Amino acid sequence: MADYPETVLEMREGFNDAPAGRDCLAQGRGPEGFRGPSCQGRDYWMTDRGP
């Protein structure tokens, strides 16, 4: 796996649980962290969608 997973398989192999994967994705949103795609806001929340 490179610095950032490029496929779902790399994501599954690189992280042993869902929270670790979510943290990686959140950090990868940009140099300043998460920004909303429409409003550019910094606030966000997690949802539990289940499998």
C-alpha positions as CSV (number, residue, x, y, z in Angstrom):
1,M,0.0,0.0,0.0
2,A,1.3,3.5,-0.9
3,D,0.8,6.4,1.4
4,Y,-2.9,6.5,0.5
5,P,-5.0,3.4,-0.5
6,E,-6.0,3.5,-4.2
7,T,-8.5,0.6,-4.2
8,V,-11.0,-0.9,-1.9
9,L,-8.7,-4.0,-1.6
10,E,-5.8,-1.8,-0.4
11,M,-8.1,-0.1,2.1
12,R,-9.2,-3.4,3.5
13,E,-5.6,-4.7,3.7
14,G,-4.2,-1.5,5.2
15,F,-6.7,-0.9,8.0
16,N,-7.8,-3.5,10.6
17,D,-11.0,-1.7,11.5
18,A,-13.5,0.8,10.1
19,P,-12.5,3.7,12.5
20,A,-8.9,3.5,11.3
21,G,-10.1,3.7,7.6
22,R,-12.4,6.6,8.3
23,D,-9.6,8.5,10.1
24,C,-7.4,8.0,7.0
25,L,-10.1,9.3,4.7
26,A,-10.8,12.3,6.8
27,Q,-7.2,13.3,6.9
28,G,-6.8,12.9,3.2
29,R,-9.4,15.5,2.4
30,G,-6.8,18.2,2.0
31,P,-4.1,20.1,3.8
32,E,-6.5,21.9,6.0
33,G,-8.7,18.8,6.8
34,F,-12.3,18.2,5.9
35,R,-14.2,20.8,3.8
36,G,-17.8,20.4,2.7
37,P,-17.9,20.0,-1.1
38,S,-20.7,22.6,-1.5
39,C,-20.4,25.0,1.4
40,Q,-16.7,24.6,2.2
41,G,-17.8,24.3,5.9
42,R,-15.6,22.5,8.4
43,D,-18.3,20.9,10.6
44,Y,-19.2,17.3,10.0
45,W,-20.7,14.3,11.8
46,M,-20.4,10.6,11.4
47,T,-23.4,8.4,10.6
48,D,-23.9,4.7,11.3
49,R,-25.1,3.1,8.1
50,G,-24.1,-0.4,8.9
51,P,-23.1,-3.1,6.4
